C-alpha cells in the first residue's frame, strides 16, 4: 500500500507572531519555519504503518516556494521514502492546495492520503475535506486512532460529543488530530540519509490548474492588549463593576 502525506511549511509554533506594519499579513522574513505540527503527526502515522508492514512506500508532498524543500527533507529524515514539491510563488489557499494534491494523487495512485487536520497559520481545516470531495474518496477527519483491516481503515475521530468510529473503504483521506501519536525526532544518521533520498520538483504552472485565490484578506490585526485584572471584595461590588462601570450586564 502506497501512502501519501501532505505537509506544510509554517512559522514555528514556538515563535512569537508579528503582524506587518501595513496589516497586509504576518511577518515571515527572518522567522524560524518548521513543519506544521498536525502534519508531523500525520507523517508519523504513515511511517508507523510502514514499520508495521502495512505500507510499502511513504511519499511526502508540499506546495509552495523552493524553501519548502527544507521541510520535505525533514519529512524524509523522519522516515519518508521520497518527496515531491509542487513549486509556486503564488499565494495558496485551501482549494488551490487541494487541486494540486489531487493532481499528485492521480499521478501517484496512493491507497491512503494523510494530512494534518489543519495548519496552524490559517487554521482553515479545509484542505483534507476539499481533496476528498475532488477525488470522491471516503474521509475520516480529526483522527485520534486508526486501524488498517484489509481493504478498510477504521478511524476513531474526536467530535464534540466524544469519540466516533467510522469504517472507510480504501482509498481514503485521513486528517490527523493531536492524540493520534507523538512524532519522533529524526536521528542524525537519518538526517544524513535524507540528503540522498529523491526529491522531485514539479512546477505548479505545468499542471494547468487554476490556483488563483478566491478570498481577499482585507486586514490582519494583532489582538488587543489584555486589560489588567481588578480584585473585588464582595458580590455587590462585582455586580456594580459589571453592570454600572463596564456595562456588560
Secondary structure, 3 states (H helix, E strand, C coil): CEEEEECCEEECCCCCCCECCCCCCECCCCCCEEECHHHHHHHHHHHHHHHCCCCCEEEEEEEECCCHHHHHHHHHHHCCCEEEEEECCCCCCHHHHHHHHHHHHHHHCCCEEEEECCCCCCCCCCHHHHHHHHHCCEEEEEEEEEEEECCEEEEEEEECCEEEEEEEECCEEEEECHHHCCCCCCCHHHHHHHCCCCEEEEEHHHHCCCCCCCCCCCCCCCCCCCCCCCCCCCHHHHHHHHHHHCCCC
